[in-house]
Amino acid sequence: MSNGLDHVFQLESYLFRRKMFKIFGGAFHVKDSSGETVMYSTQKAFKLREDMSIWASERKERELLKIRTPQILDWGATYFVTDSTTGEEVGAIARKGLKSVVRDEWKFLSAEQEEIGTLTESGWARAIISRLIKLVPQKYVIRSSDGREISTVKQHFNIFILKYTMDIHEPYPPIDRRLMIAMGILLCAIEGRQGEGGSYGSYGGDI
């Protein structure tokens, strides 16, 4: 591969899935366009600081990425992403605090902690409606620091499974693909956690 990344980070489209109604903890499947699981992650229940691993399969024989935050989980936490194979600090993903109460906004940071892009929920009106009417799925746009749209993320309504499709529009996007994969996992994890508290009713619960 020309950029040296594992082949699972080279795909054009990913489906992130989190089942509902599991009592303790969470688990996330990342599938390719053919429906094959290409990554798997778990989330422990009742942890105040996130510490998640992304594996190549459910067997957990090969760890690909780590997602950690040194902060107690809050609206403005920063999640650091590490490549488990090389030990490389890939970068970080930070939630834009109180802005995300009404409309989700995140920023992507390089390993040097420079902002390199954003993920923003599409449209103020749609964002508000999706919180009031649980059947309205969310949509997101990932943009590079120069404002170019490089990926879209769409939520699919399902009362039993929280699902997002991420389509990456460029073969070599300016935001590291590993950060975008971590972003997809975090959307599933945090959306599920908020649902448990009643904020997004029909999407609540762990896998």
N, C-alpha and C positions, 0 to 999 in steps of 0.2 A: 504493500500500500504506500502511496506516494507520501503521505504525511505521517506514517509510522503508527497510526492508531489501530487498535483491534478492529477487525472487520465489523463487529456489532455496532461500532460507532460510525459506520460509513453509510448507513441506510438513508433513504429519502423520507421514509414514513415510519412512525412508531405508534403503537397503541398501548396506553398505560391503563391497567385495570386494577381496581380494588373492590373486592367483594364486600357486601354489607353484612352487618349484624353479628360479626364475630365479637365475643365478649372482651377478650384481652388481647392487646397488641394489634398489629396490622401486618399485612403482607401484600406485595405489589408485583404484578407480572407485567413485563414489557414484551410486546409481541411485534413481529415484523408484519409486512403486508399479507403474508400467506397464513398468518395465525400461529406461527411457531414462536414459542417463548425464547427470547434471546437474552433476557436479563431478569433477575429476581431480587427482591429486597424485602426486608422485614423491619418492623418498628416495634420496640418494646413499649408496653403500657406503663403509664404513671411515671415516666421519666421527665425531669425538669429541664434536662439538657439533651438535645437530640444527638444521637450517635448511631448512624445507620450504615450498613454495608450494602453494596450492590454486587450481586454475584452473577456468574455466567449462566447458572441454572439453579433449579430448586435443590439440587444435591449439595450446593454450597461448596463445591470442590475448588472453585477458582474465583477469588475475589477480584473485582474490577475497580471499584471506586469506594471511597469512604466519604460520608457527609457528616460533619460535626459542627456544633456551635458551642463556644465556651460560655455563652450567655444562658441564663434562665429564660425559657421560651416566652417570647412576648411579641407584640405586633412589629417590632423593629429589629428582630434578631438577624444576625449575619451567619450564613451557613458556609463553611469552608469545605472545598472539595479536593480530595487527594487521589491520585492514581495509585492504586494498591500494587500494581505490577512494578512500577518504576520508583515509587515514593515521591513522585513529582507533585508539587502543589499546583493544582490546575487553576485555581482562582476561588471566587466566592460569589454567593448570591445573597443579596440583602433586601429585605422587605421594607418598603417605604412607609413604615410606621402607620400613623393614623389615617393616611390617605387610603390605605387598603381596606378600611372599614366600609367605605361606600363603593370603591372601585379598586380592584387589586392592581398594585404597582410594585414591581421588583426591579432591581438593577443588578447587572452582571459586572463583576469586578475581575480584573486580571490577577495573576499571581503577585503583581506589584501593587495591587489594590487600587488600580486606576479603573474608572468606569468605562466599560467597553460596549454596553448595550442595555436595553431594558425589555421587560415583559410588561405589557399593559392590557388590562381588560378592555375589550372593544366597546366604546361608546358609554357615556355617562348614563343615558336613559336605559339602555339595555342592562347595564350593571345593576342599577337600582331595581329594575323590574325582576331580574333574576333572583334578587334577595327577597322580594315580596311575593313572587309567584314561583313556587318551587319547581314547576314543570318547564321553566324557561332555562335552557342550558347556557353556560357561560362560553364566551369566545375571547381569545387572547391573541395579541400580535407581539412577536419578538423583533426588535429593531436594533440595528447596529448603532454605534455612537454618532454616525453621520446621518441617522434617520432612515436608513434603508430597511425595508421590510425583508427579513431573511427567513422567517418561519411564522406559521400560524398554528394555534392550538385550539381545538374545539372539544367541548364537553358534549357527550351523548347521553340523552336522558334514558335512565334505566333504574327502576326502583330497587333493584337488587345489587347492581354493580355500578360503581363510579368509574366512568371511562373517559379518557381524553385521547384524541388523535393529534399527534404533532407531525406536521409536514414541513420539511426543511427544503427551502427553495434553491439553495446554492450548494454545489458539491464541496466547496471550501469556504464556509462562512467565517466572518471575522470574529465571531464568538465561538469559543471552543465547543465542539459537539458534546464533550463530556459534561460541560456545564449545563447545556440544554437538556441532556438526559436527566441530570440531577434535578433540574427545574421541574421536569415532568413528574418525577417521584415526589418532590415536595408539594406540588399542587395536589396530588392524591392524598398525601399524608395530612396536610393542613386542612384541606377541605373536609376530610373525614373527621378530624378532630373538632372543627367548628360545628359540623353537623351534630356531633354528640352533645354539644351544648345547646342545640336547638336553633342555631343561627340559620342553618340551611336544611331544615327538617328532613325532606325526602332523601337527602344524600348522607344522612348521619350513619354512624356506626363504623366499626373496624371490619377489616376483612376476616 
